[in-house]
Amino acid sequence: MKSICLYILIVEWDIIIVKVLEVRLVPVTIDIDKCGKIDNCPGEGLCIKLCEQGALIEKDGDVVLISENCDDCDLCIQNCPNQAISKV
């Protein structure tokens, strides 16, 4: 998963304080309306089958993203027959 670091400089009473914040980015998003659940997917959950990192799983018939497992390879985006998966 990608993350960015934000550096914030705060000047108070002639003292410079540097704060570092790490913000994690969600690599992809799933449009639930387009997805149509695994039962209605022409690829029968192809995105889950293709994901070698286990970032996409099936839960109660839905495709669920585990963003910390995603390595941003885009295989799910390229192979989704419903074009339901995209970059954020």
N, C-alpha and C positions, 0 to 999 in steps of 0.2 A: 504494500500500500504506500502511496506517495504521501509525503508530509512536507510542510514548509515551516521554516522558522521565522518568526517575526521578532525583530529587535526593536525595543521601545526605549527611547531615551527620555528620561524625566529629569528636569532640572529644578531642584528645590533648594533655595537658600545656598546657592553656589556649590551644591553637591550634585554630581551627575550620577544617576542611578540607571543601570542598564538591566532591563528585564528581557528574558528570552522566553518566548512562548512557542510551543510546537503545536501546529494545527494539522491534524490528519485529514486528508482528503478522501472522500468516497470515490473510488475509481470509476464505477459504472452505476447506472440506475436502471431499474426494471419498471417499465410501464405496465402495470397490472391489467389495464383495459386491453392493451394490445396482446399481452401474453396469453390470456385465455386459459391459464392453468395447464398442467401437464396433460390432463385428459383430453383437452381440445387442441393440443399442440401438434401440428403436422410432423414435427421432428421428434415427438414423444419424449420431450425433455433432453434434446440434443445438447443444449448448453451445459447441463449437468454432467452428461457423459463425457464431453470434451474438456471440462475443467480439470486439469491435472493437480491443481492446488487445493481442491475441495472448497473453493470460494462460493460455489453455487450448490445448494442442496435442495432436496424436496422436503416440504413440511406441509402436511395436510393437503396435498395436491398442488400447492403453490411453489414457485421457484423463489428461494430466499437467498440473499447475498450475505456472505460472511466476509465483510470488507477487509478484515485484517489478513485473510488468506489470499486475497487477490494480488497477483503479480503484474497486472495491467497488460496482459498479453493480447487482449482483444479477440480471442478465438470465439468467445460467446457472442460478441457483437457481430462478427463477420458471418456467423453460422446460424443465427436466430432466424427461423423461417417467417416469423411474424414481425421482425424488426422491432422487437419490444425492448431490446437492451441497447443502451447508448451511453456515451460519455456524459458526465455531469457538466 
